[in-house]
Amino acid sequence: MNEGNFVTPFAQRFQMRVPVVQAPMAGGATTPAMVAAVSNAGGLGFLAGAALTPEKIASEVAAIRALTDRPFGVNLFVLDPASPDDATVRRALDAIDPLRADLGLPPGRALERYAPDFRAQLETLIELRVPVAGFTFGLLPAADVERLHANGQYVIGTATHVAEGLAWRDAGADAIAAQGAAAGAHRGTFIGPFEDALVDTMVLVPQLADATGLPVLAAGGIMDGRGIVAALALGAQAAMMGTAFLTCRESAIPEVWKTRVRGMSDTSTTVTRAITGRHARGIRNPLMQRLSETADNIAPYPVQNALTQELRQNAGRAQNGDYLSLWAGQGAPLGRSRAEGLGAAELMAQLEQEWLAAAERVAAFTR
Ligand SMILES: Cc1cc2nc3c(=O)[nH]c(=O)nc-3n(C[C@H](O)[C@H](O)[C@H](O)COP(=O)(O)O)c2cc1C
């Protein structure tokens, strides 16, 4: 492709030679090194800011800026402050404590805080003038979208079905991250039951593009150049890829998680709220299984998430994959043929070659 010749308006807007957005992934995957490597390789890197304090977001953004002059994004969860009643916390801990005991941890306790303060995180994104601000789990009020716009920031809202896409459009979003059912980790669903919102990427992307008229980023199950071309053919302006980057060298998740992702089949994952209180797709393991058996005890997100966190962190340090949340998308096996420990820049270079070759193959049919 010629310099200055971009495949979609979204790619042009961010001078992306490769129409790939590296999806934000909370839990340690999207380090500043990964975000910068992807942006430097002609894509758009995205930091997961949701689990970080405002101070940590600021230091991570500074680290990204030290590594790249190119645009990048930061993603947050739109959350109200959690103030669970004692009974909810007690019930959740009754189910979690036996698992803690397995790892030699004392019984858990109620916490002072269950998640970083969303409003403070948002102020930090505004202060730092992060070029692209992305949101999931909820809808940002139009007044906040306006503030981001007035500050020169681009706003991406996550939708898992058309009504959510229209809500983001009405709030003033610039683009929609279309999260299909194959996607790894938490569902962004914020309108209606999650079961109704497991819409396949294949049907979600064109419906969101038609309904909203906004640039749509296709997320869920895209692992290689074929997927990128398919996403573009469906009307997406870029592919948003998470699981493909999860096993990269720069991803700071525990090695055992990477090993399990590389060993997956297409049916290894399921969607559960047992671990965090919000539906998320991950590889089945004893943690998921045992917390699912006590479904009545599960506290809503972010309470359950915070109450299982110490347990999961300990498991991570011990490389114990049985007690970790092994978030991953259904497309993971498509990444198995790539070299282990591949750098994000190398993955981007492979994706660039692959999508151009796949597009050429499709074009050849018409000649
Ligand atoms: C480990 C992991 C963590 C994730 N964390 C976030 C997050 O913090 N914010 C977000 O908007 N999406 C998050 N996602 C979802 C991605 O943004 C995206 O929708 C998904 O990865 C796309 O599907 P794929 O995994 O099949 O590529 C996460 C995905 C994974 C695999």
The ligand as an ORCA input file, in Angstrom:
! r2SCAN-3c Opt
* xyz 0 1
  C      -7.719    -10.691     28.892
  C      -8.696     -9.702     28.313
  C      -8.963     -8.534     29.013
  C      -9.854     -7.587     28.479
  N     -10.052     -6.400     29.139
  C     -10.811     -5.437     28.552
  C     -10.876     -4.125     29.113
  O     -10.238     -3.811     30.123
  N     -11.677     -3.206     28.501
  C     -12.377     -3.507     27.347
  O     -13.073     -2.638     26.822
  N     -12.313     -4.727     26.797
  C     -11.535     -5.677     27.354
  N     -11.420     -6.912     26.751
  C     -12.202     -7.190     25.528
  C     -11.502     -6.635     24.314
  O     -11.578     -5.233     24.305
  C     -12.127     -7.159     23.009
  O     -13.505     -6.947     22.994
  C     -11.856     -8.637     22.769
  O     -10.567     -9.004     23.159
  C     -12.045     -8.959     21.291
  O     -12.159    -10.330     21.069
  P     -10.898    -11.332     20.919
  O     -10.417    -11.537     22.310
  O     -11.513    -12.538     20.307
  O      -9.890    -10.645     20.048
  C     -10.510     -7.863     27.245
  C     -10.221     -9.043     26.554
  C      -9.319     -9.956     27.064
  C      -9.019    -11.203     26.268
*
